[in-house]
Amino acid sequence: MIAKQKPILFLCVQRSVRAILAASILGSRVRGPWDIWITKVEVSPQEQDLASQVLDELGMVLISTPQMTEPSPGLVWEEGIVLSSGLADRCPIIPGAIQRRCWMVETPPSMQIALEQRLSVYRRIRDTLRSLIDEELLLPTLQRRYDR
């Protein structure tokens, strides 16, 4: 019997590369049960290159064409995850989300700072997202399977 995939939406309040990183990490860590979506992002080629580089360091691949949508009535998400810096950002409601989580994740740096500093921040973002995905999404899923 094939289990139905659960739709999950990553929404970055700043429309940054964080949503693509989160989707890529989840997709690299587990095959199913998730149907992974992100909201529209505004990412430069340089930001995509940095994201790809820090994922590649861990043997992960940046999703080149993620499934994109905007939250709207009629769409249902098993999980709606809001990515925010936690500073001035608020955690918006995601229409149709059964479970909503607000994850505080560092904001991607300005392209004006030195490359090594940018890479350092991208690595922290990657590591934060990986930890949150493991602890809040994957571990509970494994525990539910084990408890059966």
N, C-alpha and C positions, 0 to 999 in steps of 0.2 A: 504494500500500500504506500503510495506517495503522499507525503504530508504537504498540505497547502502552505505556500510561502506566506510569511507575514509581512505586510507592507510597512516599511519604516521610512521616515522622512527626516533628513537633516536640514535644518533651517539656520543659516548663519545670519544674525541680525545685521551684520555689516556687509553681507553679500561677498564675503572674502573666500579665500582658498581653504579656510577651515572646513567648509562643507565637503569639498572634494577630497580633502585628506581623510576626513572621518569615513566617508563612503568607501574610499579606497582601502583603508585599514580594515574595516569590517568585511569587505569583500575578499581581502587577502587572508583574513584570519579564519573564515568559515565559509563553507559552501552550503547555502541554505541555512536555516529556514527563512532567511530574510530576502525580501524583494526591496532592493535599496534604491531610494530616490533622494534627490536634493532639490532645494529651491534654486532659482536662477542666481548665478554668481557673476561678479565682475572681476575677472582675473587676467592679469597681463601674461604674455608668454614667459617673461622672466620669473614671475611668481610660480607658474606651472613648472618651469625648469627646476626651481629650488625645491618645490614639493616633491617632484619626481626624484630628485637626487637624495633627499633625506629618506624617502621610502625605499629606494634602491639599496641604501645602506643596510636595510634589514631584510632584503629579499622580497620586498613588496612592490607592487606595480601601481602607478597612478592610473585611475580610470580615465581613459582618454575621452570618452563620450558618455558621461553619466546620464541616467534617466533624470530629466528635470520636469518640475511642475511647480505650480503655485498652490498653496492650500486653498481650498474652496469647499463650500457646502456640497455634499454628495460624495466627496472622497473620504475614505476611511483609512486611518493609519493605526496599526497595532501600537506603534511607538512614534511619537513626534518629539524630536530632540532639538532643542534650541541651543545654538552655540553663541556664547556671548562673552564679552570681556568682564562683565560684572561691574564695570565702572559706571558709565552713563546709560548703558544698555538696560532695557527691561526685558523680561521674559514674556513674549507675547503668547497669546493663546493660539493654538494651531487647530483650526476647524477640522473636525473629524478624528482627532487624535484620541484614542482610547486611553493611552498612557502618555503623559507629557513629562519630559525631563528637561531641566535647565542645567546645562554644563558650562561652568566658567572656564574659558580657555583663552590664553593670552592672544592679543591681537597681532596679526602679522606685521612685521616691521616695515618702515618706509624703505623704499628702494634707494634712498639717498645715503643710507649708512653703509659701512664697509661690508663686503661680501661675507667674511668670516662671522661678523656679528649677526647678519641676517640668517646665515646657516645655523648658528647657535639657537636663535629664537625659533626657527622652523623645527629644529630637533626637539626643543622643549614642547612645542605645540604637538608634534607627532607623538611624543612619549606620553603627554597628558591624555591625548585622545585614545591612544592604545590602552592605557590603564583604565580609563573610564569605560571603554568598550568591553574590555575583559571583565571588569568588576560588576558592571551594571547590566550588561546584555548577555555575554557569553556564559559567565559563571552561573547565574541563575537558571539559564536554559539547561546547562549540564546537570545542575542539581535537581531540577524537575524531572529530567530523564532518569537520573539515578534513583530518585525516590519512588519511582513507579514500581 
